């Protein structure tokens, strides 16, 4: 669905140029590495949905979106604007940002993340997000850092185990490999997207 939107915006080719198109999705037993299921993606995705299945680095997607926005609507993106108040009536939504700047629009999308300051305007509640008990270790490895004997497939590989799983796939035309390890660990209490992890604990 996202690729239909990118295609409509005229930027799918630019995104695809920095992506990898996995051949299939493989589900494996995380304890013994035995294959459990394999589903073709490359051909069937195009045939069934009319668009490719792409794996893209978030930073690469942001780069394409940002350059396109700057080209088509210079100055539209305003960074460092903290929203302090929202008011809405039948015709318009008014947004006040720090520094007493007022913005009026037909529509406001409150997409400010897990620690949203806008949630209370949408739901009427201001409850913080609750920790699920899961933490994710994330890493990206360049092809030069991977043993040539590793023979990593051109697929999205998912190793499923008890209370943990790992996902691996190629990005940037198979020049870097993305790995995410999800573990259930209720002891984890730190909050953030860039917290250094202990390699021994990860292993």
C-alpha positions, 0 to 999 in steps of 0.5 A: 500500500505504501508503494502505491502512495509513493508511486502516486507521488512520483517518487517510487523509482527514487525509493526503489533505487536505494532499496533491496527487493527480497526474493522471499520471506523465510520463517525458521525455528530459532532454536534449531534453524530449521525452515518452517515456512517460505513465501515468495515475495518478489514476483508474486508481490508485483503480480498480486498487488501491482507493486514491488515488496521493498526493504528500505532504510528509514534514513534513505526513505526520509532523504527521498521524502525530504528532497522531494518536499523541499523541491516541490514546497520549499519551506514547508517543513519546520523543525523545532516547533513544539506544539503547546495548544490545539483548538478545533471547530467545524471548519478549521484546526488551529495550532499554537507552537512555542513562541506564540506562532499560530498555524491554521489548517483543514487537517492536523495529523498528530504523529508525534510518537510514543511520547505524544504531547498531542494524544490528549487532544485526540483521545481526551487522555494523557496517559503515558505509554506502557512498557510491553516487556519487550526490548529490541536490539538493532544493528546494521552490518556492512557487506564488508563486515560479513564473512563471505562464507555466511551465505546470507540469502536474499530474503527476509529471515525470521528466527522465532524462538521462545520469548525472543525472535530475530529478523534479518534482511538486506538494505541499500541494494544488498550493501548492508544487512539489517538485524533486529533481535526482539527479547522479552525482558521485563527487567529492561527499564531504560527508554530510548531509541539509541541506548548502547547495549552490552554485547555479552547480553545480546549474545 
